[in-house]
Amino acid sequence: MILEQAILYIKPGESEAFEKAFKEAQKIISTMKGYIRHDVLKCIEENDKYILLVEWKTIEDHETGFRTSEEYQQWKKLLHHFYDPFPVVQHYESILS
């Protein structure tokens, strides 16, 4: 299992619209090959800041499967205009396995 992590900085005043758009976008990602689960957490200390966590079976399921898909184009249209700056996405794997 691979954990994708991204800190999302949303343009000021756009958080409510982002949350609504993400509810739609999650329908896209949850149908992708290799997808396991996801969560989006809103920061308590900082307004307009979130963390996205997505579990994938493999890094290729995210990097190749999702990111090169037509579904990703829909994901981008729904979400990418909210970010400032654009998030850095990183991947993690357990050291306890």
N, CA, C and O of each residue as an XYZ file, in Angstrom:
388
protein
N       0.837     -1.171      0.000
C       0.000      0.000      0.000
C       0.884      1.237      0.000
O       1.900      1.294      0.693
N       0.479      2.227     -0.792
C       1.180      3.499     -0.894
C       0.233      4.597     -0.414
O      -0.945      4.606     -0.770
N       0.745      5.509      0.385
C      -0.046      6.643      0.841
C       0.408      7.895      0.099
O       1.558      8.319      0.205
N      -0.515      8.469     -0.647
C      -0.277      9.753     -1.316
C      -0.669     10.854     -0.341
O      -1.711     10.773      0.309
N       0.169     11.885     -0.240
C      -0.102     12.992      0.672
C       0.137     14.311     -0.042
O       1.149     14.490     -0.719
N      -0.809     15.238      0.117
C      -0.652     16.575     -0.453
C      -1.254     17.591      0.503
O      -2.378     17.420      0.974
N      -0.505     18.646      0.786
C      -1.030     19.779      1.545
C      -1.679     20.707      0.530
O      -1.045     21.120     -0.441
N      -2.936     21.031      0.757
C      -3.697     21.864     -0.176
C      -3.941     23.232      0.429
O      -4.650     23.360      1.427
N      -3.353     24.256     -0.175
C      -3.613     25.638      0.209
C      -4.642     26.186     -0.765
O      -4.382     26.305     -1.962
N      -5.799     26.515     -0.244
C      -6.912     26.982     -1.059
C      -6.897     28.510     -1.073
O      -6.610     29.148     -0.060
N      -7.207     29.078     -2.220
C      -7.251     30.539     -2.330
C      -8.206     31.096     -1.280
O      -9.278     30.532     -1.060
N      -7.829     32.199     -0.629
C      -8.670     32.770      0.434
C     -10.118     32.972     -0.014
O     -10.402     33.498     -1.090
N     -11.011     32.530      0.860
C     -12.426     32.683      0.596
C     -13.038     31.622     -0.300
O     -14.235     31.671     -0.581
N     -12.236     30.658     -0.757
C     -12.715     29.642     -1.693
C     -12.942     28.272     -1.039
O     -13.287     27.309     -1.724
N     -12.751     28.183      0.270
C     -12.828     26.872      0.925
C     -14.194     26.211      0.797
O     -14.274     25.005      0.565
N     -15.246     26.965      0.942
C     -16.579     26.379      0.844
C     -16.814     25.805     -0.559
O     -17.349     24.704     -0.697
N     -16.422     26.538     -1.582
C     -16.564     26.066     -2.957
C     -15.660     24.852     -3.202
O     -16.058     23.912     -3.891
N     -14.446     24.869     -2.638
C     -13.540     23.733     -2.765
C     -14.157     22.479     -2.160
O     -14.136     21.414     -2.776
N     -14.702     22.601     -0.965
C     -15.294     21.442     -0.298
C     -16.450     20.862     -1.124
O     -16.592     19.643     -1.225
N     -17.250     21.713     -1.698
C     -18.351     21.261     -2.545
C     -17.802     20.547     -3.784
O     -18.296     19.482     -4.155
N     -16.794     21.122     -4.417
C     -16.192     20.519     -5.609
C     -15.527     19.192     -5.267
O     -15.583     18.247     -6.054
N     -14.894     19.115     -4.089
C     -14.230     17.869     -3.731
C     -15.228     16.746     -3.531
O     -14.939     15.594     -3.856
N     -16.390     17.064     -3.006
C     -17.421     16.027     -2.843
C     -17.785     15.412     -4.195
O     -18.100     14.225     -4.274
N     -17.742     16.203     -5.238
C     -17.982     15.699     -6.592
C     -16.749     14.944     -7.103
O     -16.874     13.866     -7.684
N     -15.575     15.509     -6.886
C     -14.335     14.915     -7.398
C     -14.034     13.560     -6.759
O     -13.446     12.693     -7.404
N     -14.427     13.371     -5.513
C     -14.125     12.096     -4.860
C     -14.841     10.926     -5.529
O     -14.411      9.779     -5.411
N     -15.921     11.218     -6.222
C     -16.619     10.166     -6.977
C     -15.741      9.661     -8.121
O     -15.838      8.504     -8.529
N     -14.892     10.536     -8.628
C     -13.994     10.173     -9.730
C     -12.871      9.277     -9.220
O     -12.659      8.179     -9.734
N     -12.158      9.751     -8.214
C     -10.969      9.030     -7.756
C     -11.325      7.669     -7.170
O     -10.558      6.715     -7.296
N     -12.484      7.581     -6.533
C     -12.849      6.334     -5.864
C     -13.167      5.198     -6.831
O     -13.320      4.052     -6.407
N     -13.267      5.502     -8.129
C     -13.531      4.455     -9.117
C     -12.268      3.975     -9.831
O     -12.333      3.081    -10.674
N     -11.127      4.563     -9.498
C      -9.903      4.266    -10.241
C      -9.270      2.942     -9.804
O      -9.370      2.535     -8.646
N      -8.619      2.288    -10.761
C      -7.908      1.040    -10.483
C      -6.831      1.296     -9.429
O      -6.073      2.261     -9.525
N      -6.774      0.436     -8.440
C      -5.754      0.535     -7.406
C      -6.104      1.443     -6.247
O      -5.385      1.477     -5.249
N      -7.199      2.182     -6.361
C      -7.648      3.053     -5.278
C      -8.105      2.195     -4.100
O      -8.793      1.190     -4.282
N      -7.718      2.601     -2.893
C      -8.161      1.903     -1.681
C      -9.109      2.795     -0.873
O     -10.246      2.409     -0.603
N      -8.647      3.971     -0.495
C      -9.478      4.901      0.279
C      -8.828      6.277      0.266
O      -7.675      6.427     -0.139
N      -9.582      7.285      0.716
C      -9.024      8.632      0.810
C      -9.660      9.381      1.981
O     -10.682      8.969      2.529
N      -9.030     10.479      2.339
C      -9.576     11.387      3.337
C      -9.044     12.776      3.041
O      -7.944     12.934      2.513
N      -9.833     13.774      3.384
C      -9.407     15.173      3.308
C      -9.675     15.763      4.680
O     -10.787     15.685      5.201
N      -8.641     16.351      5.253
C      -8.748     16.927      6.583
C      -8.533     18.432      6.509
O      -7.621     18.906      5.832
N      -9.376     19.174      7.208
C      -9.275     20.632      7.239
C      -8.425     21.034      8.433
O      -8.634     20.542      9.542
N      -7.473     21.924      8.211
C      -6.582     22.394      9.266
C      -7.354     23.244     10.273
O      -8.153     24.096      9.887
N      -7.122     23.019     11.521
C      -7.766     23.789     12.588
C      -7.065     25.125     12.793
O      -7.719     26.143     13.022
N      -5.737     25.125     12.711
C      -4.966     26.339     13.001
C      -4.911     27.335     11.847
O      -4.754     28.534     12.078
N      -5.035     26.863     10.622
C      -4.898     27.750      9.465
C      -6.125     27.654      8.570
O      -6.517     26.561      8.162
N      -6.725     28.787      8.269
C      -7.852     28.819      7.348
C      -7.387     28.428      5.944
O      -6.241     28.673      5.569
N      -8.275     27.830      5.190
C      -8.041     27.521      3.771
C      -6.879     26.547      3.548
O      -6.230     26.581      2.502
N      -6.618     25.683      4.530
C      -5.555     24.686      4.395
C      -6.134     23.310      4.695
O      -6.870     23.128      5.665
N      -5.786     22.334      3.837
C      -6.281     20.969      3.960
C      -5.133     20.004      3.712
O      -4.095     20.380      3.167
N      -5.331     18.769      4.114
C      -4.402     17.704      3.732
C      -5.221     16.613      3.041
O      -6.272     16.200      3.530
N      -4.719     16.162      1.906
C      -5.339     15.080      1.151
C      -4.492     13.828      1.349
O      -3.276     13.855      1.161
N      -5.138     12.745      1.727
C      -4.482     11.457      1.903
C      -5.227     10.438      1.057
O      -6.441     10.280      1.189
N      -4.501      9.749      0.189
C      -5.107      8.725     -0.663
C      -4.259      7.467     -0.570
O      -3.041      7.516     -0.740
N      -4.902      6.349     -0.301
C      -4.209      5.068     -0.292
C      -4.409      4.389     -1.647
O      -5.527      4.274     -2.151
N      -3.294      3.947     -2.216
C      -3.276      3.243     -3.497
C      -2.611      1.893     -3.292
O      -1.801      1.727     -2.380
N      -2.951      0.935     -4.133
C      -2.276     -0.372     -4.067
C      -0.810     -0.234     -4.455
O       0.065     -0.818     -3.816
N      -0.538      0.557     -5.524
C       0.843      0.775     -5.976
C       1.009      2.244     -6.367
O       0.027      2.946     -6.606
N       2.239      2.693     -6.429
C       2.503      4.063     -6.871
C       2.118      4.223     -8.346
O       1.694      5.300     -8.767
N       2.268      3.151     -9.125
C       1.894      3.204    -10.538
C       0.393      3.428    -10.716
O      -0.028      4.083    -11.670
N      -0.413      2.888     -9.804
C      -1.858      3.117     -9.874
C      -2.173      4.608     -9.802
O      -3.114      5.077    -10.442
N      -1.395      5.347     -9.031
C      -1.606      6.788     -8.934
C      -0.919      7.525    -10.073
O      -1.562      8.250    -10.833
N       0.391      7.336    -10.186
C       1.198      8.118    -11.116
C       0.878      7.836    -12.586
O       0.795      8.759    -13.397
N       0.701      6.573    -12.920
C       0.438      6.212    -14.310
C      -1.060      6.042    -14.557
O      -1.615      6.654    -15.469
N      -1.706      5.219    -13.752
C      -3.112      4.932    -13.966
C      -4.015      6.146    -13.844
O      -4.720      6.494    -14.792
N      -4.000      6.790    -12.693
C      -4.893      7.927    -12.467
C      -4.449      9.172    -13.232
O      -5.248      9.791    -13.934
N      -3.201      9.529    -13.098
C      -2.746     10.799    -13.669
C      -2.726     10.845    -15.194
O      -2.693     11.932    -15.771
N      -2.744      9.723    -15.840
C      -2.783      9.735    -17.307
C      -4.179      9.416    -17.851
O      -4.355      9.242    -19.057
N      -5.153      9.341    -16.970
C      -6.504      8.949    -17.381
C      -7.359     10.156    -17.792
O      -7.058     11.300    -17.454
N      -8.421      9.861    -18.525
C      -9.406     10.896    -18.859
C     -10.097     11.398    -17.599
O     -10.456     12.572    -17.508
N     -10.280     10.511    -16.631
C     -10.909     10.899    -15.369
C     -10.089     11.971    -14.641
O     -10.644     12.846    -13.977
N      -8.766     11.891    -14.776
C      -7.913     12.895    -14.134
C      -8.170     14.283    -14.724
O      -8.082     15.284    -14.012
N      -8.481     14.348    -15.996
C      -8.792     15.643    -16.613
C     -10.032     16.265    -15.966
O     -10.088     17.478    -15.769
N     -11.015     15.443    -15.640
C     -12.209     15.930    -14.939
C     -11.838     16.391    -13.530
O     -12.310     17.429    -13.068
N     -10.992     15.614    -12.849
C     -10.503     15.943    -11.506
C      -9.826     17.313    -11.533
O     -10.092     18.164    -10.683
N      -8.952     17.516    -12.514
C      -8.247     18.795    -12.648
C      -9.218     19.952    -12.827
O      -9.062     20.989    -12.182
N     -10.211     19.797    -13.686
C     -11.184     20.864    -13.929
C     -11.945     21.225    -12.669
O     -12.244     22.395    -12.427
N     -12.258     20.222    -11.870
C     -13.010     20.468    -10.639
C     -12.174     21.138     -9.554
O     -12.692     21.969     -8.808
N     -10.886     20.793     -9.449
C     -10.118     21.163     -8.259
C      -8.910     22.073     -8.454
O      -8.632     22.900     -7.586
N      -8.200     21.952     -9.540
C      -6.892     22.601     -9.625
C      -6.939     24.122     -9.558
O      -5.956     24.734     -9.139
N      -8.010     24.740     -9.942
C      -8.084     26.203     -9.904
C      -8.214     26.757     -8.481
O      -8.113     27.968     -8.287
N      -8.435     25.901     -7.491
C      -8.550     26.354     -6.102
C      -7.188     26.516     -5.416
O      -7.097     27.211     -4.404
N      -6.133     25.894     -5.943
C      -4.852     25.807     -5.234
C      -3.959     27.022     -5.467
O      -3.815     27.512     -6.587
N      -3.364     27.490     -4.370
C      -2.359     28.550     -4.462
C      -1.471     28.496     -3.225
O      -1.872     28.932     -2.146
N      -0.264     27.960     -3.386
C       0.383     27.441     -4.591
C      -0.124     26.030     -4.919
O      -0.867     25.417     -4.152
N       0.307     25.543     -6.085
C      -0.058     24.187     -6.467
C       0.626     23.213     -5.511
O       1.805     23.382     -5.200
N      -0.097     22.195     -5.042
C       0.472     21.304     -4.026
C       1.583     20.397     -4.540
O       1.609     19.992     -5.702
N       2.491     20.101     -3.633
C       3.515     19.080     -3.868
C       2.917     17.769     -3.379
O       2.440     17.681     -2.247
N       2.944     16.765     -4.224
C       2.399     15.453     -3.877
C       3.563     14.523     -3.570
O       4.524     14.436     -4.335
N       3.463     13.828     -2.440
C       4.504     12.882     -2.065
C       3.859     11.546     -1.733
O       2.673     11.472     -1.411
N       4.662     10.492     -1.818
C       4.182      9.137     -1.586
C       4.977      8.503     -0.445
O       6.180      8.726     -0.308
N       4.282      7.712      0.365
C       4.888      7.084      1.520
C       4.516      5.608      1.547
O       3.455      5.203      1.072
N       5.425      4.816      2.119
C       5.119      3.405      2.344
C       5.531      3.063      3.766
O       6.451      3.664      4.321
N       4.847      2.099      4.343
C       5.074      1.723      5.730
C       6.448      1.053      5.893
O       6.892      0.280      5.044
N       7.079      1.370      6.980
C       8.337      0.683      7.332
C       8.068     -0.449      8.321
O       8.992     -1.143      8.747
N       6.800     -0.632      8.682
C       6.443     -1.638      9.684
C       5.993     -2.960      9.082
O       5.736     -3.921      9.807
N       5.898     -3.013      7.767
C       5.415     -4.251      7.126
C       6.464     -5.329      7.162
O       6.232     -6.434      6.671
